[in-house]
Amino acid sequence: MWFKELETERLNLIEIGHHHAESLFEILSKDEVTKYDGIESLTLVEDARRLIDSFKSAYINKRGMRWGVILKDSGKFIGTVGLHQLSLANKRAEIGYEIHPEYW
């Protein structure tokens, strides 16, 4: 299955890999980021790696798709955006995102 990367004027939306685990952890360990997500703030970088694995699994199984949000000018990973609870048969999905508070 081919992962579609997207580009805007200021951002690249890319496939998230384990090399993004530290950056993802930095974002998802902040209570102000996770308080409306229905997840607990991460406490270990390994939790970020497991989450990345779950993003990949959801994509492979056509249940969701999650992009890393990268600033073009600096290459900095600032968050994620994507679809979850994806139902292709019903043409329905939920949209979610997490952005580092410095970029709100």
Residue pairs with C-beta under 8 A, 6 or more apart in sequence:
1 59
1 60
3 15
3 59
3 65
5 12
5 13
5 14
5 15
5 67
6 12
6 13
6 67
7 13
9 72
10 71
10 72
10 73
11 69
11 70
11 71
11 72
12 70
12 72
13 67
13 68
13 69
13 70
13 81
14 67
14 68
14 70
15 67
15 68
16 24
16 52
16 55
16 66
16 67
16 68
16 80
17 52
18 49
18 52
20 52
20 68
20 77
21 45
21 48
21 49
21 52
22 45
22 48
23 76
23 77
24 48
24 51
24 52
24 68
24 77
24 80
25 42
25 44
25 45
25 47
25 48
26 100
27 33
27 78
27 79
27 80
27 98
27 99
27 100
28 34
28 39
28 41
28 42
28 47
28 48
28 51
28 98
29 41
29 42
29 43
30 41
30 100
30 101
31 41
32 101
33 41
33 98
33 99
33 100
33 101
34 40
34 41
34 42
34 98
37 96
37 98
42 48
42 51
55 64
55 66
55 80
55 82
57 63
58 64
58 65
58 66
58 84
58 86
59 65
59 66
62 86
62 88
63 84
63 85
63 86
64 82
64 83
64 84
64 85
64 86
64 93
65 82
65 83
65 86
66 80
66 81
66 82
66 83
66 84
67 80
67 81
67 82
68 77
68 79
68 80
69 77
69 78
69 79
69 80
69 81
69 97
69 99
70 76
70 77
70 78
71 78
71 103
78 99
78 100
78 102
78 103
79 97
79 98
79 99
79 100
79 103
80 97
80 98
81 95
81 96
81 97
82 95
82 96
82 97
83 93
83 94
83 95
83 96
84 93
84 94
84 96
85 92
85 93
85 94
86 92
86 93
87 93
